[in-house]
């Protein structure tokens, strides 16, 4: 993620305009809000749809709603990109306000929550039903000997033999 890259959409919300029953906003944001470099392991693949109700209580702004968007995520095992549809149907977030803060950028809140809620270590065989990661067999070959080694250590354990004598 490169926060220095600019994005061109802002949605400034003034705190004084949030009624007690909440402020409702919904719409579509362009993928440019992410400002990610082309080499990043996360790539937006389309617009972002949001539906948000915004509340303000005692210096805290709370967001509730849903976020959806399509992404390409790089598999941590094979390094190939996979299509991923992020659907955060029960999105909620909080923003603690600075003492003299009068507004905030809703697009920035949505951007950050998306990036935080996407899978941290995606694997194509876990996120795509029926997909077999081309490099997954290497992981299995490494894990099996480790499991077998752990079992042999258990059987070599003298305490286990003594515990059996107690019975």
N, C-alpha and C positions, 0 to 999 in steps of 0.2 A: 504494500500500500504506500502510495506517495502522496501525503497530504499537501505537498507544495503544488501539485497540479490543480489548476482552477476548474471549477464547474460553473456553469452559467445560469443556474436556476436558484432563485431564493424565494422563500415564502415567509416573509416577515409577518409575525403575529404579534400584535400589541397586547400586553397583559391586561390593560384597562378595557379591552374589547371582549374579554372572556366573561360571559354571563355566569351567574351562579349555577344554572342548569347545564352549563357546558357549551362549548363552541364546536360545531360539527364542520369538518372539512373532508372532502373526498376528491379524487382526481387521479391524474396520471403525471408522473415525472419522467423526464428523459433519462436514459442510462448515463448521460454525461454528468449527473450529480456525483457519481462515484469518483471521478478524476483519477482512475487507476492507470498505471503505466501498462503498455501492451505486453510486457514481460511478467506481469503479476499472475499468480496462480488462480486468481478469481477474475472472471471477465463477465460483465453484464451482457446479456444477449437480447435485451429488449427493454421496453419501458417498464416502469414501476407503477403499480396501482396501489393506492392507499385509501383507507377509509378510517378517519380518526375523529374521536370526540375528545376535546381538550378541556380539562378542569384546572382551576387555580384555587389552592387552599394554603394560606399562611406561608407564602414564599416558596411553594413547591407547585410546579405544573405537572399534571398527570395526563398521560395519553392512553387511550384505549381504542382498540379497533382491529384492523387487519391490514396486512401488507402482502403483496404478491409480486413476483418478478422472476424472469428466466435468467439463468446464469450458465456459464461454462466454468466448471471447477476442475482443477488438475488433480488427478488421482495421485495419492501419496505413494502408491506402490509402483505403478507402471509409467507414471508421468504423462499419460494421455489425458486429454480433456474430455469431460463427460457433460452432457446436458443435465441440468438440475433446475427443477421448478420449485422455488422457495414459496411456501404458502404459510405465512404466520397468521392463522385465523384468529388467534387470541393474543394479539400483540398488546403489550402494555409497557409503559416506560415512565420514568420520573425525571424531572429536571429541577434541581435546586437552583433557585434564582440568587444572583448577587444582590446585595442590599439596594442598589440603585438601578437595577436592570429593568428596562421598560418593555423590551421585546425579545424575541428569539426567532431563529430560522427553522421552521418546521422541516424543510428539505434536509437540513443538516442533521436533525434528530433522526429522521427516517434513514438517511444514509448510514449513520453510525450504528443504528440498531440492526440494519440489514447485515452489515459487515461483522458485527459481533455475534449474530444469531446463525450465520451460515456455518456448516460443518467445518470444524477446525482442521481435521485430518481426513479429508474425504477419500474413500476407496470406491472405485467403480463397481466392484462386486457387491458392495454393501448398499449403494445408493440406486443402482439400476437393477430392477428385478430381472432375474434370469441371466444376467451378464456374468461372465467369468473373466476375471482380471488376467491378462496374459502373463503377468509376473507372479500371480498368486501361488503357483506351485513352488516357487522358491521359498516362500514364507512357510508353507507346510513342511518342506524338507528340513528347514531349520528348526521348527517347533517340535517335530516328532522326536529327534534325538535328545532334545532338552527334556522332554517329558519322560523318555525312557531312562535318561540319566538320573532324574529325580526319583523314579521308582527303584532303581538299583541302589541309590543312596539310602532309601528307606529300609530296604532288605538288609543292608550291611550295618544297620544301626543296632548296636548291642543292647541299647535300652529297650528296643522293641522285643528282642528275644527274652530279656528279663521280665518284661511286662507279661509275656505269655506264660512264664513260669508261675506267676502269682495266681493265675486262674487254676 
